[in-house]
């Protein structure tokens, strides 16, 4: 169709690719996709457009052609999903390409998290193979591997296979505190890496600066840099509090208002939980703080917070969200808020990154009959993990959602 001057839409190209792949003709399935990309226009290929060619090549053990499809997909900005990654991992294992196997295990870690039963079988077959037992790469410099894992946010080092000899594959559970019941190793709570975190912090600063530039208010507004300088002087907090979110929690009734006792309860609880006996930092808008200072029942508490650098007042015209999110990201500490963070400013951030960051740092809370309960981040992450010892832990899909019953594949090496 392209040769005759007709530009097919994505749906028709996908249908042609599927028909070609069903006949075992991966080359033609790939060609029709490349043609639509070359022509350009409104018809943009999707994952389903590429999948027939990629899966066809993998089934026929034409690994190099499968990798070519993947490269074309990446150039088009298309992210692989579990089925495609699993297929590439399987063909790489079947053709003895250990470096590619390593790469696709990490793609599963990054884009999938826990895997299906089908994918777990592919992974198990690789580790039980003779080729896997022959793979020897980097040494066992635990400190080097640990430093790399720390830089990556924990849970993986990415430096290559570790150790030598046969792999031991077991399936079992992980305890509530993250201990693998098969080998005794503790799993990590995976954080964002240093580059991601730095980009995150810089993007928040850019948003704040952009907002100030667009302000038309006659009232002068302080630069966000003043907050940054204040943090440099008073920083090293272990927790940041979204004061408005906590104070207004469940206050939507006739006599409801800002509840300072709720905020005070969270402050005291976090102080008691701090091993270093550090106070958290509260972020509240200037208008809210002024109202609290005018109330004689609240004045002493608020003044004490201010004098002890426990409270920072955000300026008029600013968005509190930027302040508490920036502080939590900068100090890589806990953020106490029930805010779902779905506003437009959060949409500007990478979804996969932001979800990972929230899982590691956000603390939710409830008050039941006046009693505070904090929901701390989980002690470990349910994602594929690679330790500095060379072991691998692979979470498998759990039908009923009961984490304690989830099966994990534990893969270790004697040396």
N, C-alpha and C positions, 0 to 999 in steps of 0.2 A: 504493500500500500504506500509506503514511504517513497519507493522508487517511482510510483505513478503520480506523485505530487499530493497524495492524500495523507493527512496527518491523523493516524488512528488515536482513539482515546485510550486511557490507561486500562480500562476494563477489557477492551477488545484485545489489547496486547497481552494482558494477563491470560486471557482465554487461549490465545494462540500459543503462548509459552507452555501452558499446562498440557495442551494437546501434543505438542512436540515432545515434552518430557515424558508423557505417557507412552510414547513410541520409542523412548530411549534416545531421542535426539536432543541431547543437552546443548549441542552447538547451535542449533536453530533456535532453541528456547532462549539462549543467551543473545543471539543475534538480533532478535526482534526487540529485545529490551535496549540493546546498545543503539539500535536505529532510532528509537523514540527519544533517547537522550541526546543523540547527535542532532536531531531536528530541533529539539527544544520546543518552546511554545507553552501552551496551557497544560498539556498532558505531561504529568510528572510521574515517573515510576514509583511504586511503593514496595514495601517488603514482599507483599504477595506477588508482585510482578517478577522479582528476581528469584524468589524461592524455588520455582520449578526447575530452573537451570542448575542452581546450586545443589539442590537435593538430588537431582539426576546424576550430576557429576560425582557426588559423594557415594551414591549407591553403586556406581560403576567403578569406584576406586580410582577415579581420575582426579587425584588430589590437587595437582597444580592448576587444573582448570577451575576447580572449586575455589582455590585461593584467588584466582583472577576475578571471579564473580564477586567475592568478598571485597576486593580492592575497589571494584567498580561501584559497589554499594556504598562504601565509605566515602568515595569521591562525590556521591550523590547525596550524602548526609543521612543515609539510612542506617539505623542501628539494628544489629542482629538480635534475635530473640532466642529463647532456649532451644527450640527445634533445630534452628539453623546452626547454632553454636555446637550443639550435641552432634549433629551430622558431621561437621568439620572436625570435631575432636575424634569421632569414630574413624573417619577415613585417615586421619593423621596417625592414629594408633595402629590401624591395619597396615599402613605402609611404612611403619617404623620411623616416623618423624617425631622424635621425642621433644624437640624444641617447640614444634607446633602444638603438641599435646599440652605442654606447659602453658603456652600462650592461651589456649582455649579454656583451660581450667581457670585461668585468671579472668577471662571474659565472662565465664559463668559466675565467678565471684562478684564481678563488678556489675553485671547487668541483670542477673537472675536471682541471686541469693540462695534460697533452698531449691533443690532440683526435684524433678519428677522421678518416679520409679524407673522409667525407661532410661533416663539420662544416668541415673545412679548405676545401672547395669553396665553402661558404656564405660563409665569411670572405673568400676570394679574390674572389668575385663582388662583394661589397660594395666592397672597395678598388679594384676595376677599374671600378666604375660611375661614371657622370657625376656623380651626386649626391655621391658621396664626394669627388670632386675639387673640388666647389664648397664643401665644408664649411670654414669658417674660424671659429675660435673664439678661444682665448686666444693671447697673443703668445708670443714665444720668449725669455722671461726665464729663461735656463738655471739661474741660481742659485736662483730661486724654485722651479722644478720639481725641482731637485736636493734642495733642503731638504725638499720635500714627500715625495719618494721616500725620503729618509733616515728621515723620521718614520714612514713606512709600513713600514719594514723593508727597503727596497730593491726594485728591479725594477718599480716602478710609482709614478706620482704621483697619478693619479685626478682631475686638474684639468680634463680635457677635451682635445679635439683640438688638436694643435699644428701651426702652419705653414699653408701654402696651396698650391694647385696639385694636379697629378696625383700619385697614389701609384705607386711603382715596386714591383712584386711579383716576388720571386725565390724559388726554392727551392734549398736547399743544406744543407751540414752545418755543425756547430759543432766547433771543435777541442777537444782534451782540457782545455785551460785556459780554455775559454769564449769564444773568439773566433769571431764569425760569419764564415764564409769567403765570404759574399756581400757584406757591407758593411764588415767589419773592426771592427765594434763589439763590445765585451766585455760579455757577459751577467753579470747579478748573481747572487750567492748570496743568495736572499731569506730574510730573517729575519722574526720576528714584529714587529708594530708596537708602539709605545710603550705604548698602552693595554692591549693584550693582555699584554705583558710585565709591566706593573705589576699587573694583575689576577692573573696567575700567581704573582708573588712574594707578594702579599697572601694568596692562597689557601693557600700553603704555610705562612705564619706562622699563619693561623687553624687549620690542621690540627695544627700543633705545640702550640699553646695548648690546643686541645680535648683532645689526647692527655694532656697534663700534668694537666688538670683531672680526667680519669678515672682517673689513677694512684692505686692504693691502697697503694703501697709505703711502708714505714716510713722508707726511706732518702730524705732530701731530694733533690730533683731541681732543678737550676738552670733558670731561665727561659730560653726560647729567645731572649729579648731580650738575654741576656748574650752569646750568639753574634753577634747583630746588632751589638751595641756593639763586640765584638772585631773584626769585619770592618770597621767604620767606622774603627777605629784602625789596623789593619794591612793594609787592603784594596788594591784595584787589582791583582788577580791576573789572569793571562792564561789560566790553566788550573786546574781543580779535579780532584782525583784521588779516586776511590772506592777508598780504600786496601784495604779488606777484599776487594773484588772482584779487585783486581790481585794481592794477596798470596796468595790462595787459588786462583788460576787453575791448573788442571791439577795440583792437589795431592791428588787423591782416589786415592792409592795407599798401600800399607802404611806406609811411612816418611814420608809426606807431611805437611806442616804449613804454617804461614804462611811464605811465602817473602819475606823482606826483600830479598834480592838482586833479585827481580823488580820490587818496588816501587821500589827504588833505581835500577834501570835506566831505568824510565819517568821518574822525576824528572830524572835527568841528561839524558835524550834531549830532554825538553821544555825544559829550561834551554838546551841547545845550539841548539834551534830558535827560541828567543825572540830576536827582533831587539833587544829592550831588555834582554836578559840578566836576565830575571825568573824566580825560582823559582816553581813551581806550589804550590798549597796541597793538602796531604793531609788527608783526614778519616778518623780511626780511632776506634773505641770505646775508652773508658778502660780496660776490662778487657784489651783487646788491647795497648794501649800499655804497661800495667803489666807484662805478660808479656814484652814485648820488652826493657824496661828491666832485668828480672831476668836476662836472658841477656847474659853479658859479651861475647859476639861481636857483639851488636847494640846494646849500650848507647850507645856513642860516636856512632853514626850517628843514633839517635833523639834523643839529647840535643842534637846539633847542629841537627837539624831544629826542635826545640822552641825553642831559643835564637834561631834565625834566622826564626821565625814561618812555617816551612814546614809545620808540623804542628799541627792543632787536634784536641783530644781531646773526643769527644762523651760526654755524661754517661750514667750507668746509667739504664736505663728508656727511653732515647730511641731513635728510629729514625734510623740514620745517613743514610738516604735523604733525609730532610727537609733535612739539613744540606748535603750536597754538591749537591743539586738547587737549594736556595735560593741558595747562593753562586754557582753557575754562572749562574742566572737573573738575579741581582742585578747581577753584573759583565758579563753578556752575553758570557761567555767560553766556552772549551772545557771539556767534561766528559769525562774519560777513564774509561770503564766499559764492560763488556760486558753489564751488566744490561739486560734487555729492558724493564724498567720496566712490568711488567704487574700489579703488586700493586694491592690495592684502593685505595690512596691515589692512584694514578695514574689509576684509573678515574673519580675525581671531577673530573678535568680534561677540558676539551674535547678530543675525539679529534683533530679536524682541526688544532687549534692545537698540540697536543702532538707530533703526528707532524712538523709543520713545524719545531717547535723542535728536536726531536731530530736531524732531518736537517741542520740548520745548526750544531748545537753538539756533538753526541756524537762522541767519538773512540773507536773500537774498537781492540783490540790483539791480537796473538798472539805467542807465543814458540815459535820453531821451532829445536829443538836448542839452546835457550838464547839464541837471537838474537831480539831484540825487533823487531817490525814494527808501526808505528802506522798505522791506517787513518783518515786525516784526512777531515773533511767535504768533499764535492765542491766544486770551485771555482765552480760555477754551478748554478742550479736549473732543472730541466726543467719549467717552467711558462710560460704566456704572460707576456711581459714588455713593458713600455711604458717607453721611455727618455725622458730630459729633452729629447732632440733631436726627439721626436715619432715616432720609429720604433717598430715593433711586431715582435716575434719570437714565432712560434707553433710550438711543437713538435707534430709529428704522430706518431701511434702507430707504434711500431716492432715489427714482428712477431717478430723473432728476439731482441729484447732487447739487441742490440749498440748501445750508445749512440753510438759513432763513426759508425754508419751511419744514425742517425736523421735524417730530413728535417726541416728547419725552414723555415717560411715567413718570409721577411725582407721587411718592408714599410717603405719609406723615402719621404721627401718631399724634394724639392730645396730647399725653403725652409720 
